[in-house]
Amino acid sequence: MDFQTIRHDVSDGILTITLNRPEHLNSFTVTMAEELEHSFRAVNDDDSVRAVIVTGAVVRSAPAWTSAARATCSASTSNAGQAG
């Protein structure tokens, strides 16, 4: 199967699946779900695959809003439990 949204690489008994939509911050799609299912089923009966790693492609330049969202989330969780 040719994958559109993931990379499927087996090396030394390790399957590495890379979510490969960095331009969309590796957001999940129906196509990606189908490709992941196919990938997992393909190696399910393969005794040479001993481990599976799922990772995401590197996002080269994240939009500014992601940094702001992280800062806001970090600030709100660091203040959790404090009286306002």
C-alpha positions as CSV (number, residue, x, y, z in Angstrom):
1,M,0.0,0.0,0.0
2,D,1.2,3.5,-0.8
3,F,0.7,5.7,2.2
4,Q,-0.3,9.3,1.9
5,T,-0.2,10.5,5.5
6,I,2.2,8.1,7.3
7,R,5.6,6.6,6.7
8,H,6.0,2.9,7.6
9,D,9.6,1.7,8.1
10,V,10.8,-1.6,9.4
11,S,14.4,-1.9,10.5
12,D,16.1,-4.3,12.9
13,G,12.8,-5.7,14.1
14,I,11.4,-2.2,14.9
15,L,8.4,-0.7,13.0
16,T,8.5,3.0,13.0
17,I,5.3,4.7,11.9
18,T,5.7,8.4,11.4
19,L,2.6,10.6,11.1
20,N,3.6,12.6,8.1
21,R,1.5,15.7,7.8
22,P,3.8,18.4,9.3
23,E,2.2,21.1,7.3
24,H,-1.0,20.4,9.2
25,L,0.8,19.8,12.6
26,N,0.3,16.0,12.0
27,S,-3.5,16.4,12.6
28,F,-5.4,13.1,12.5
29,T,-7.6,12.3,9.5
30,V,-9.8,9.4,8.3
31,T,-7.1,8.5,5.7
32,M,-4.5,8.4,8.4
33,A,-6.6,6.1,10.6
34,E,-7.1,3.8,7.7
35,E,-3.3,3.8,6.9
36,L,-2.5,3.2,10.6
37,E,-4.9,0.3,10.7
38,H,-3.4,-1.2,7.5
39,S,0.1,-0.8,8.9
40,F,-0.7,-2.4,12.2
41,R,-2.5,-5.3,10.5
42,A,0.4,-5.8,8.1
43,V,2.9,-6.5,10.9
44,N,0.5,-8.2,13.4
45,D,1.5,-11.7,12.2
46,D,5.1,-10.8,11.4
47,D,7.2,-12.3,14.2
48,S,10.3,-10.4,13.0
49,V,8.7,-7.1,14.2
50,R,9.3,-6.9,18.0
51,A,8.4,-3.3,18.7
52,V,6.4,-0.5,17.2
53,I,7.2,3.2,17.6
54,V,4.7,5.9,16.5
55,T,6.1,9.3,16.1
56,G,5.3,12.6,14.3
57,A,7.2,14.3,11.4
58,V,9.0,17.4,12.6
59,V,7.1,20.6,12.1
60,R,9.8,23.0,10.7
61,S,8.1,26.2,11.6
62,A,5.0,26.1,13.8
63,P,2.5,29.0,13.5
64,A,2.8,31.7,16.1
65,W,-0.5,30.7,17.7
66,T,0.9,27.4,18.8
67,S,3.5,29.1,21.0
68,A,0.9,31.4,22.4
69,A,-1.4,28.5,23.1
70,R,1.4,26.6,24.8
71,A,2.2,29.6,27.0
72,T,-1.4,30.1,28.0
73,C,-1.9,26.4,28.8
74,S,1.3,26.3,30.7
75,A,0.3,29.4,32.8
76,S,-3.1,28.0,33.5
77,T,-1.8,24.6,34.6
78,S,0.9,26.1,36.8
79,N,-1.7,28.2,38.6
80,A,-4.0,25.2,39.1
81,G,-5.3,24.9,42.6
82,Q,-4.4,28.4,43.6
83,A,-7.1,30.7,44.9
84,G,-8.0,33.4,42.4
